[in-house]
């Protein structure tokens, strides 16, 4: 404490030598970005991944499992989805980013736990931000909506009822590796669900593992992936900003 107090005294003495302009920074000037018309609309520097008209920004394993209906992207539900999923990946690769995505679980409630309204957003195709109907639907907490699957549970559960639109705002920092592939820094993510902070700059421990513990494998920029888990989850208004 004494050392800290001395340091503060020394800094305060030095500050008396400064003028206001000595601590003013003028360059570089931040780029001007036109904001969206509302908080959920894409700003001017965003890449529109889905606006309700086409899937031009995506690569789909099986086009027959996805459709656009009433400007909404829908996963068709089939019984064999878990054995033959049709995930959707962006054509473009990403590192650090800000992501906005809106999703809706089916209004007709079927199943329970992990079998209800299940999908997921795989950040860099490896780290799953869970999508799940968790409105009055108990499941393991590190697998509920807003969790980093099998790693970190959300701080709270702000899920709306099935059939209502939900929003994720995601702020993601990619991991970094040295020249021989050793991890230098982990991935970190902040998630706001329906306007509520649920993940506050939490560390991602590695790639998602359904069984066992996560671990990192070296990689560069990779696509964003949306999971087909056999439930007819709907999506709209998806945009992303490279950071």
Secondary structure as GFF3:
##gff-version 3
##sequence-region A 1 243
A	DSSP	alpha_helix	2	15	.	.	.	ID=ss1
A	DSSP	three_ten_helix	20	23	.	.	.	ID=ss2
A	DSSP	beta_strand	47	50	.	.	.	ID=ss3
A	DSSP	beta_strand	58	60	.	.	.	ID=ss4
A	DSSP	three_ten_helix	63	65	.	.	.	ID=ss5
A	DSSP	beta_strand	66	69	.	.	.	ID=ss6
A	DSSP	beta_strand	72	75	.	.	.	ID=ss7
A	DSSP	beta_strand	88	90	.	.	.	ID=ss8
A	DSSP	beta_strand	97	104	.	.	.	ID=ss9
A	DSSP	three_ten_helix	113	115	.	.	.	ID=ss10
A	DSSP	beta_strand	119	123	.	.	.	ID=ss11
A	DSSP	beta_strand	127	131	.	.	.	ID=ss12
A	DSSP	three_ten_helix	141	143	.	.	.	ID=ss13
A	DSSP	beta_strand	166	173	.	.	.	ID=ss14
A	DSSP	beta_strand	176	177	.	.	.	ID=ss15
A	DSSP	beta_strand	183	185	.	.	.	ID=ss16
A	DSSP	beta_strand	187	193	.	.	.	ID=ss17
A	DSSP	beta_strand	196	204	.	.	.	ID=ss18
A	DSSP	beta_strand	225	226	.	.	.	ID=ss19
A	DSSP	beta_strand	234	242	.	.	.	ID=ss20
###
